[in-house]
């Protein structure tokens, strides 16, 4: 069954490349089943709501303000400050029906159809633009607030579509700029009956929760000292 999923995923991406006449973006973290990287909230619960988005920022945005921030709370604040300049190409809620898996599975997000952004080649302003994925527990990136949970990662760079059009996938295998990697043991993909180990991309909790947790830990430390 694992090989079947890998073959089906490869066929899907081949179909996107073969039938497209331009660069395309698609949400999908379905690869092999066991071992896939799944979307999770700040408590490492596999997501069944929220949104996974893929896109790019307007050229005037300096993303180093996010990457260079010293704390998770500061990174979320820096990301939230530029969310209005994020050009979302496509998005999907984790736990949505997956054609490859044959049902809805927590932590997975797989679109059947890719979204075209046109042919990118010499002279196009998008050539060389960085591609990012924003994950949040809000129903959309546009509706996210400063107190939402977030994960944020670099997917790649928009390349020249000459001689072959490119497909960019949101699979969250890169080290996140915001968020952390953990693991989940279970039958997340519905393959067989045995439990397997999966990687999870955990969102960062909202800054207020982080702050309250830090205050609580400080209070506990003081009580122990007393």
Beta strands, then each sheet from edge to edge (+ up, - down):
strand 1: 23-26
strand 2: 37-40
strand 3: 51-57
strand 4: 86-92
strand 5: 97-98
strand 6: 103-104
strand 7: 115-118
strand 8: 130-136
strand 9: 150-157
strand 10: 167-169
strand 11: 180-186
strand 12: 196-202
sheet 1: 7+ 1- 10-
sheet 2: 2+ 12+ 11-
sheet 3: 4+ 3- 8+ 9-
sheet 4: 5+ 6-
end
